[in-house]
């Protein structure tokens, strides 16, 4: 529902009233759990037939186009008109098509353009021919979703003042546009898997954006400093931006909740972008240290730094932390004052080759459910109390190769655990 309201904001329509009328007439229903608008497939088909009757012989004069062959004809023959408000096409259903620079030229009222791929199979890949560049996209677009967008930049004349959602996954983009666009309506931008994308434009006017997805943009080196203006940004996903070297400094994105920088292998400094962040994932980055200030972050619930091979020590964490992954790091000890992390329920430190002892403070964590020390081959001591707690009986994963503790409890049950090697001190018993 919220998504529909965003797309139709400032359109002059009373969206709330329209949704209420459609619901009361049983034409749509809204799920209680997610607020998703649903319509029966037969009603969808009936609606499409009604739209077709607007112009039986000239689909370019209808309000909405959904038939693949008709959309193909309209775009290839340039027969679209100002009557067209929306186009939805599964481009997987077209093997090959030819467009020209002005294929959207007549559709100046177009608000919704969705050219998507339902199939990821190589056999269903579309071969699109577009000589040169695209010269025109309508100014009134609110939804622009074009999978595998075929050119290196947006049309120079394009103005995105009404754009709410921009989704150009797997595009051939190298950059979006020059200068600053009036992006006040934009709430979602997804350029994921645009492997040639070298730069993100100035986003200083995109003050309402909530989600920015740039995962697998492997040519991207940096973000513009203008991201400091994105105070409504909730999700920033830059996973596998393998050439990302730095993050803007001195910014505080007060709404940012989720930050994903997994596999940004050139990133060396911990990104301090928001003290209100709840989930941050930095696995397999080149980060060497975590700032002491992290202990004062009031909302941090999950932190993943697995595979950060330059990470050797770790500061105190906030008491809000619930999930911590330090696997495959050079950490030498369990984080300081771990006993104060009373919400911690999962601690993963597998394959920490320099870890030698496990803090007894772990045993005082009442909500702990999973401990993973598998592959920590140099651990020589651990708190015996772990085996006396029923909390760990099903979720303790360890490699007990070099354990020297003489004080293991009797009886000592292995059932439902995942020990890899039993030490001599147990075998002798």
Secondary structure, DSSP 4 states (H G I P E B T S, - for coil): -HHHHHHHTTSS--HHHHHHHHHHTTS-EE-TTT--EE--HHHHHHHHHHHHTT-SS-GGGSSEE--HHHHHHHHHHT---TT--EEEEEGGG-SEEEE-TTTTTT-TT--EEEEE-S---GGG--EEEE-S------TT-SEEEETT--SSS--TT---TT--EEE-TT---S-S-SSB---TT--EEE-TT-TT---PPB-TT-TT--EEE-TT-TT-----GGGGG-TT--EEE-TT-TT------S---TT--EEE-TT-TT--S-----TT-SEEE-TT-------GGGGG-SS--EEE-TT-TT--------TT--EEE-TTS---SSPTTGGG-TT--EEE-TT-TT--B--GGGGG-TT--EEEETT-TT--B--GGGGG-GGGTTTEEE--TT---S---SS---TT-EES---HHHHT-
